[in-house]
Amino acid sequence: MFTLEAVIAGGVFLVVLAVLAWSLLRRHARTTKRSERPRVEAFYVGALAAFAVFLVT
């Protein structure tokens, strides 16, 4: 059981790390429009909620 939990935790860590790196690169490029940010934030919140539901289940 510990192995499954370690794999899930590692996957979540990699996804969060990838989202962080992507957002930093996007911010650095300054090519995003102001109206596009709420969609990105909504996607991020949805992904975190999905992970939380998966882990609780």
C-alpha positions as CSV (number, residue, x, y, z in Angstrom):
1,M,0.0,0.0,0.0
2,F,2.9,2.4,0.7
3,T,4.2,2.0,-2.8
4,L,0.9,3.1,-4.3
5,E,0.8,6.1,-2.0
6,A,4.4,7.0,-2.9
7,V,3.5,6.8,-6.7
8,I,0.5,9.0,-6.2
9,A,2.4,11.5,-4.2
10,G,5.2,11.6,-6.7
11,G,2.7,12.1,-9.6
12,V,1.0,14.9,-7.7
13,F,4.4,16.5,-7.0
14,L,5.5,16.3,-10.7
15,V,2.2,17.8,-11.9
16,V,2.4,20.7,-9.4
17,L,6.0,21.3,-10.3
18,A,5.1,21.3,-14.1
19,V,2.2,23.7,-13.5
20,L,4.5,26.0,-11.5
21,A,7.2,25.9,-14.2
22,W,4.7,26.5,-16.9
23,S,3.2,29.5,-15.1
24,L,6.6,31.0,-14.5
25,L,7.5,30.7,-18.1
26,R,4.2,32.2,-19.2
27,R,4.7,35.1,-16.8
28,H,8.2,35.7,-18.0
29,A,7.2,35.8,-21.6
30,R,4.4,38.3,-20.8
31,T,2.4,37.0,-23.8
32,T,-0.8,36.2,-21.8
33,K,-3.8,38.4,-22.1
34,R,-5.6,39.6,-19.0
35,S,-8.8,37.8,-20.0
36,E,-7.1,34.5,-20.4
37,R,-6.0,34.2,-16.8
38,P,-9.3,33.3,-15.2
39,R,-9.5,30.3,-17.5
40,V,-6.0,29.1,-16.5
41,E,-6.9,29.7,-12.8
42,A,-10.1,27.7,-13.2
43,F,-8.3,24.9,-14.8
44,Y,-5.7,24.8,-12.0
45,V,-8.4,24.8,-9.3
46,G,-10.2,22.0,-11.1
47,A,-7.1,19.9,-11.4
48,L,-6.3,20.3,-7.7
49,A,-9.9,19.4,-6.8
50,A,-9.7,16.3,-9.0
51,F,-6.5,15.2,-7.2
52,A,-8.1,15.8,-3.8
53,V,-11.2,13.7,-4.8
54,F,-8.9,11.0,-6.1
55,L,-6.8,10.9,-3.0
56,V,-9.9,10.9,-0.7
57,T,-11.5,8.1,-2.7
